[in-house]
Amino acid sequence: METKIPYKIYLEENEIPQAWYNVRADMKNKPAPLLNPGTLEPMTLDELKGVFCEELCRQELDNDTAYFPIPEEIQNFYKMYRPAPLVRAYFLEKALGTPAKIYYKFEGNNTSGSHKLNSAIAQAYYAKKQGLKGVTTETGAGQWGTALSMACSYFGLDCQVFMVKCSYEQKPFRREVMRTYGANVTPSPSMKTEVGKKILAEYPDTTGSLGCAISEAVEAAVTQPGYRYVLGSVLNQVLLHQSIIGLEAKAALDKYGIKPDIIIGCAGGGSNLGGLIAPFMGEKLRGEADYRIIAVEPASCPSLTRGKYAYDFCDTGAICPLAKMYTLGSQFIPSANHAGGLRYHGMSSILSQLYDDGLMEARSVEQTAVFEAAQLFARVEGTLPAPESSHAIRAAIDEALKCKETGEEKTILFGLTGTGYFDLKAYEQFNDKTMIDVIPTDEQIAASLAKLPKADK
């Protein structure tokens, strides 16, 4: 075992990034703009600020500013759980018998159990600064809802969460953490909103989806004075805030002269992957370095690997702006499997553009293979990983085993977005061997894509 590189690399307080990095500033091909679904023209600041906080709208639309200073109040909050450790997976390397060096950036050192708090506290800060009463949002597996409830509690804001129905039922304790922090949590789709009623009328037995929950949260925001909608993934502003992950990871690696060959992240809407790869992708875009970047998504919801690059609604109820992204169609309802936070029909416009430009790869993996990787990781590394993160673990293991076959000593970095202690129902099914893999057919995806809006110019 090498002695030069510690098991966990921490940054000193003065080494914590003071600004978020906006990868769009270095992109030759900028992400396509959000479109007004009525006019099919790019959304303006005035149009967006009726739904989102005004400062967040400015961040959303800014393709040119490379660095955004992190407000002092957010920096102080970050100090509660940041810097997050960069861990050398010595024990996993040994178990695999690989010459590869494996590192992971661990984002689970906070009560929300995930990276989501990085953007939640920023969005709550701007909502409070604007003088709002509260915010509405959706959540899949519950990490985002938990993080936002914590952030809102800190700033004294009301927090209304629409939680995907199957996750609401599978993860009751995640729901109770949100309620402990003062959030109102509703299973989605629900009878609380007009769009929820419409979805239930058409699909009475639906287990819900992130697209459904987004529709309800947006409706709740625009129908209540003093409220705005906030989102935990997909949007440019969220990837901006999450760049703190990659900036810290790169600073820790640079501290010991380490350069990763392969960078891997799980991909649902794109927040953690986009955050992890941001500074590395920036170097790649500027021609300063090269990295192999891999997005890993569930085979049950394969937007990058089987979707279409097109304008689509961000939500099932078709009330949000149109985003150009890799999508399975906003009407696609994925199976109620345990990749909760990755069950979104589309992908970040930033990541979609980078993928379309050939700057990153994508692969899909089945959930039984994902949990095999999760179990091995838990046994040898001592941390129970979230199902979402375990998609990245699966790919990291596969790449490390390739190195074993070839004898190459590659350095692999992946994102461990959080812990799996609220996902024990999934682990129970895996341990009981009742877990199954559900993969959508070509016909199911084609039927959903056939309903895409006619918006591409």
C-alpha positions in Angstrom: 0.0 0.0 0.0 1.3 3.5 -0.9 2.1 5.6 2.1 2.4 8.9 0.2 -1.3 9.1 -0.5 -3.6 9.1 2.6 -6.7 7.0 2.8 -8.8 10.3 2.9 -7.7 13.6 1.5 -9.1 16.7 3.0 -8.7 20.3 2.0 -7.7 22.9 4.5 -10.3 25.6 5.2 -8.4 28.1 3.1 -8.4 25.7 0.2 -12.2 25.4 0.0 -13.4 27.0 -3.3 -14.7 30.5 -3.0 -16.6 30.5 -6.3 -18.7 28.1 -8.4 -17.4 27.3 -11.9 -19.8 27.7 -14.9 -18.6 25.1 -17.5 -20.8 26.8 -20.1 -18.3 29.7 -20.3 -15.8 27.3 -21.9 -18.2 25.4 -24.1 -17.8 26.2 -27.8 -21.4 24.9 -28.5 -23.6 26.4 -25.7 -26.5 24.4 -24.4 -29.7 25.2 -26.4 -31.9 27.8 -24.6 -35.1 27.0 -22.7 -38.1 27.7 -24.9 -41.5 29.2 -24.1 -43.9 26.4 -25.0 -46.4 28.9 -26.4 -44.2 31.0 -28.6 -41.2 28.6 -29.1 -38.9 31.6 -28.4 -36.1 31.5 -25.9 -37.3 32.2 -22.3 -36.5 35.6 -21.0 -35.6 36.6 -17.5 -39.0 38.2 -17.0 -40.7 35.0 -18.1 -38.6 32.8 -15.8 -38.7 34.9 -12.7 -42.4 34.2 -12.3 -41.5 30.6 -11.5 -37.9 30.7 -10.2 -36.1 33.1 -7.9 -34.8 36.1 -9.8 -31.0 35.7 -9.1 -31.3 32.0 -9.9 -32.8 33.0 -13.3 -29.8 35.1 -14.0 -27.5 32.2 -13.2 -29.6 30.0 -15.4 -29.3 32.2 -18.4 -25.6 33.2 -18.1 -23.5 31.3 -20.6 -20.4 33.5 -20.3 -19.4 34.2 -16.7 -16.9 31.5 -15.8 -16.9 32.0 -12.0 -19.7 33.1 -9.6 -18.5 34.1 -6.1 -20.2 32.1 -3.4 -21.9 34.4 -0.9 -20.4 34.4 2.6 -23.6 33.1 4.2 -23.5 30.0 1.9 -19.8 29.6 2.5 -20.4 29.5 6.2 -23.1 26.9 5.8 -20.8 24.8 3.6 -18.3 24.7 6.5 -20.8 22.6 8.5 -20.0 19.6 6.2 -17.4 20.7 3.7 -14.8 20.0 2.5 -16.0 16.6 1.7 -13.3 13.9 1.7 -11.7 12.4 -1.4 -11.1 8.8 -0.5 -8.6 6.3 -2.0 -10.5 3.0 -2.3 -7.5 0.8 -1.3 -9.7 -2.0 0.0 -11.8 -2.1 -3.2 -8.6 -2.2 -5.3 -7.3 -5.1 -3.2 -10.6 -7.0 -3.4 -10.6 -6.6 -7.2 -6.9 -7.4 -7.6 -6.6 -4.5 -10.0 -3.6 -2.3 -10.7 -6.0 0.6 -11.2 -6.0 3.3 -8.6 -9.6 4.2 -7.5 -10.7 7.4 -5.8 -14.2 8.5 -4.9 -15.5 11.9 -3.8 -17.8 11.2 -0.9 -20.8 13.6 -0.5 -22.7 11.8 2.2 -21.3 13.6 5.3 -24.5 15.6 6.1 -27.9 14.7 7.4 -29.5 14.8 3.9 -27.1 12.0 3.1 -26.2 13.4 -0.3 -24.7 16.1 -2.5 -28.1 17.8 -2.9 -27.5 20.1 0.0 -24.8 22.0 -2.1 -27.5 23.5 -4.3 -30.4 23.4 -1.8 -28.7 25.9 0.5 -27.9 28.2 -2.4 -31.5 28.2 -3.7 -33.0 28.7 -0.2 -30.5 31.6 0.3 -31.7 33.4 -2.8 -35.3 32.8 -2.0 -34.9 34.3 1.4 -32.9 37.2 0.0 -35.8 37.9 -2.4 -38.2 38.0 0.6 -40.3 35.0 -0.4 -42.5 33.1 2.0 -41.6 29.6 0.8 -40.6 27.3 -2.0 -42.1 24.2 -3.7 -40.2 21.3 -5.2 -40.3 17.6 -6.2 -38.2 14.8 -5.0 -37.5 11.3 -6.3 -35.6 9.1 -3.8 -35.9 11.9 -1.3 -32.4 13.2 -1.1 -33.3 16.5 -2.7 -36.4 17.0 -0.6 -34.5 16.2 2.5 -31.7 18.7 1.6 -34.2 21.4 0.7 -36.1 20.9 4.0 -32.9 21.4 5.9 -32.0 24.5 3.9 -35.5 26.0 4.3 -35.4 25.3 8.0 -32.1 27.2 8.3 -33.5 30.3 6.6 -37.1 30.1 8.0 -38.8 29.3 4.7 -41.9 27.2 4.2 -41.1 24.0 2.2 -43.6 22.0 0.2 -42.4 18.8 -1.3 -44.1 16.6 -3.9 -42.5 13.1 -3.6 -42.7 10.5 -6.3 -45.4 8.1 -5.0 -43.4 4.9 -5.2 -40.5 6.5 -3.3 -42.9 8.0 -0.8 -44.0 4.4 0.0 -40.6 2.8 -0.3 -38.8 5.3 1.9 -41.1 6.4 4.8 -38.1 7.4 7.0 -36.7 9.8 4.3 -40.2 11.4 4.4 -40.0 11.7 8.2 -36.7 13.4 8.1 -38.2 16.0 5.8 -41.2 16.5 8.1 -38.8 16.8 11.1 -37.2 19.8 9.3 -40.7 21.3 8.9 -41.5 20.3 5.3 -45.0 19.4 4.0 -44.6 16.2 2.0 -47.2 15.0 -0.5 -47.1 11.7 -2.6 -47.2 12.5 -6.3 -49.3 12.5 -8.3 -51.9 13.8 -5.9 -55.3 15.4 -5.7 -53.8 18.7 -4.4 -53.2 20.1 -7.9 -55.1 20.2 -11.1 -52.3 18.6 -13.0 -52.2 15.8 -10.4 -55.9 15.2 -10.8 -55.5 15.0 -14.5 -52.6 12.5 -14.4 -54.5 10.3 -11.9 -57.6 10.4 -14.1 -55.6 9.1 -17.0 -53.3 6.8 -15.1 -55.1 5.8 -11.9 -52.5 3.1 -10.9 -49.4 5.1 -11.7 -46.5 4.9 -9.3 -45.5 8.5 -10.3 -42.4 9.9 -11.8 -40.1 13.0 -11.4 -41.9 14.5 -14.4 -45.3 14.2 -12.6 -43.9 15.6 -9.4 -42.3 18.6 -11.2 -45.7 19.5 -12.7 -47.4 19.5 -9.4 -44.6 21.5 -7.7 -44.6 24.2 -10.5 -48.4 24.5 -10.3 -48.2 24.9 -6.5 -45.6 27.6 -6.8 -47.4 29.7 -9.4 -50.8 29.5 -7.7 -49.5 30.7 -4.2 -48.3 34.3 -3.7 -44.9 34.6 -2.3 -43.7 31.1 -3.5 -41.3 30.0 -6.1 -40.3 26.7 -7.5 -36.8 25.2 -7.0 -35.3 22.2 -8.7 -32.6 19.8 -7.5 -31.2 18.7 -10.8 -31.2 19.3 -14.6 -31.1 23.1 -14.6 -27.9 25.0 -15.4 -28.0 26.8 -12.1 -28.0 23.5 -10.2 -24.9 22.2 -12.1 -23.3 25.5 -11.3 -23.8 25.1 -7.5 -22.7 21.4 -7.7 -19.4 22.4 -9.3 -18.2 22.7 -5.7 -17.8 18.8 -5.8 -15.5 18.8 -8.8 -13.6 21.9 -7.7 -12.8 20.2 -4.3 -12.0 16.9 -5.9 -9.6 18.5 -8.4 -7.9 20.6 -5.6 -7.4 17.4 -3.5 -6.0 15.5 -6.4 -3.7 18.4 -7.4 -2.4 18.5 -3.9 -0.7 15.1 -4.5 0.0 15.5 -8.2 -2.7 13.0 -9.2 -4.4 13.1 -12.6 -7.4 10.9 -13.2 -7.7 9.0 -16.5 -11.3 8.1 -16.1 -14.1 10.1 -14.3 -17.4 8.4 -13.6 -20.7 9.6 -12.3 -24.3 8.3 -12.1 -26.7 10.3 -14.3 -30.4 11.0 -13.8 -31.0 14.7 -14.3 -27.3 15.4 -14.2 -26.6 17.4 -11.0 -23.9 15.3 -9.4 -22.2 14.2 -12.6 -22.2 17.7 -13.9 -20.8 19.0 -10.6 -18.1 16.3 -10.4 -16.8 16.7 -14.0 -17.1 20.5 -14.2 -13.4 21.6 -13.7 -12.1 18.6 -15.5 -14.4 19.2 -18.5 -13.3 22.8 -18.4 -9.7 21.7 -18.9 -10.8 19.4 -21.7 -12.7 22.1 -23.5 -9.8 24.5 -23.2 -7.4 21.9 -24.6 -5.3 21.8 -21.3 -5.9 18.1 -20.5 -7.9 15.1 -21.6 -10.1 12.8 -19.6 -12.4 9.9 -20.3 -15.7 10.8 -18.8 -18.5 8.3 -18.3 -22.2 8.9 -17.4 -23.9 5.9 -15.9 -27.7 5.6 -16.0 -30.2 2.9 -15.1 -31.3 0.5 -17.8 -34.9 1.2 -16.7 -34.6 4.9 -17.6 -31.9 5.2 -20.3 -32.3 8.8 -21.6 -28.7 9.2 -22.9 -28.2 5.7 -24.3 -31.7 5.2 -25.8 -33.3 8.6 -25.9 -33.5 11.3 -28.5 -31.8 14.7 -28.5 -34.7 17.0 -29.0 -36.8 19.7 -27.3 -39.1 18.3 -24.8 -41.2 19.3 -21.7 -39.3 19.0 -18.4 -42.4 17.7 -16.8 -45.2 15.2 -17.5 -47.9 17.8 -17.2 -46.4 19.8 -20.0 -46.5 23.1 -18.1 -42.8 23.8 -17.8 -40.5 25.4 -20.5 -39.1 23.2 -23.2 -35.5 22.1 -22.9 -33.3 20.5 -25.6 -32.0 17.4 -24.0 -31.6 13.7 -24.4 -35.1 12.5 -23.5 -37.3 9.4 -23.5 -40.3 11.7 -23.8 -42.1 13.6 -20.9 -44.9 11.0 -21.0 -42.4 8.1 -20.2 -43.1 6.6 -16.8 -40.2 4.4 -15.7 -40.6 1.2 -13.7 -40.8 1.7 -9.9 -37.3 0.4 -9.3 -34.8 1.5 -6.7 -32.8 4.0 -8.8 -35.2 6.6 -7.4 -33.1 9.8 -8.0 -32.3 8.7 -11.5 -35.8 8.0 -12.7 -36.1 11.2 -14.9 -37.1 11.1 -18.5 -34.5 13.7 -19.6 -31.0 14.9 -19.0 -29.4 18.3 -18.2 -29.1 20.5 -21.3 -25.4 21.0 -20.5 -24.6 17.3 -20.3 -26.8 16.6 -23.3 -24.8 19.0 -25.4 -21.4 17.7 -24.1 -22.5 14.1 -24.9 -23.8 15.1 -28.3 -20.4 16.7 -29.0 -18.7 13.5 -28.2 -16.9 14.9 -25.1 -18.3 12.2 -22.8 -19.6 8.6 -22.9 -22.7 7.0 -21.5 -23.7 3.5 -20.5 -26.7 2.0 -18.9 -26.7 -0.7 -16.2 -29.3 -3.1 -14.7 -30.2 -2.7 -11.1 -29.3 -6.3 -10.0 -25.7 -5.6 -11.3 -25.8 -2.3 -9.6 -26.6 -3.8 -6.2 -24.0 -6.5 -6.6 -21.5 -3.6 -6.9 -23.1 -1.8 -3.9 -22.8 -4.9 -1.8 -19.2 -5.5 -2.6 -18.4 -1.8 -1.9 -20.2 -1.9 1.4 -18.4 -5.0 2.5 -14.9 -3.9 1.6 -15.0 -0.1 1.9 -17.3 0.1 5.0 -19.8 2.6 3.5 -23.4 1.6 2.5 -23.9 3.4 -0.8 -27.1 4.9 -2.2 -28.6 3.0 -5.1 -28.0 6.1 -7.4 -24.3 6.3 -6.5 -23.9 2.5 -7.0 -24.4 3.0 -10.7 -21.1 4.8 -10.7 -19.5 2.1 -8.5 -20.6 -0.5 -11.0 -18.9 1.2 -13.8 -15.8 2.0 -11.7 -15.5 -1.7 -10.9 -16.0 -2.7 -14.5 -13.2 -0.3 -15.6 -10.9 -1.5 -12.8 -11.4 -5.1 -13.9 -10.5 -4.1 -17.5 -7.3 -2.8 -16.1 -6.7 -6.1 -14.4 -7.0 -7.8 -17.7 -4.7 -5.4 -19.6 -2.3 -4.6 -16.7 -2.8 -0.9 -17.2 -2.4 1.3 -14.1 -5.2 3.8 -14.8 -6.5 6.2 -12.2 -10.3 6.2 -11.8 -12.3 8.9 -10.0 -16.0 8.4 -9.3 -18.7 10.3 -7.4 -20.2 8.7 -4.3 -23.2 11.0 -4.0 -24.6 9.7 -0.7 -25.4 6.9 1.7 -28.1 4.1 1.4 -29.5 3.9 4.9 -32.9 5.0 3.7 -32.8 2.5 0.9 -32.9 -0.7 2.9 -36.1 -1.9 1.2 -34.0 -2.1 -2.0 -31.2 -3.9 -0.2 -33.8 -6.3 1.3 -35.1 -7.2 -2.1 -31.6 -7.8 -3.4 -30.6 -9.9 -0.4 -33.9 -11.9 -0.7 -33.2 -12.4 -4.4 -36.6 -10.9 -5.3 -35.1 -7.9 -7.2 -35.8 -8.0 -10.9 -34.5 -5.9 -13.9 -37.1 -4.0 -15.8 -36.0 -2.6 -19.1 -38.3 -0.6 -21.4 -39.0 -2.0 -24.8 -38.2 -0.2 -28.0 -41.9 0.1 -28.6 -42.5 1.7 -25.2 -39.8 4.3 -25.8 -41.0 4.9 -29.4 -44.6 5.5 -28.2 -43.4 8.1 -25.7 -41.1 9.8 -28.2 -43.9 10.0 -30.7 -45.5 12.6 -28.3 -42.6 15.0 -28.4 -43.6 18.6 -29.0 -42.8 19.9 -32.5 -40.2 22.5 -31.3 -36.9 21.8 -33.0 -35.9 24.5 -35.5 
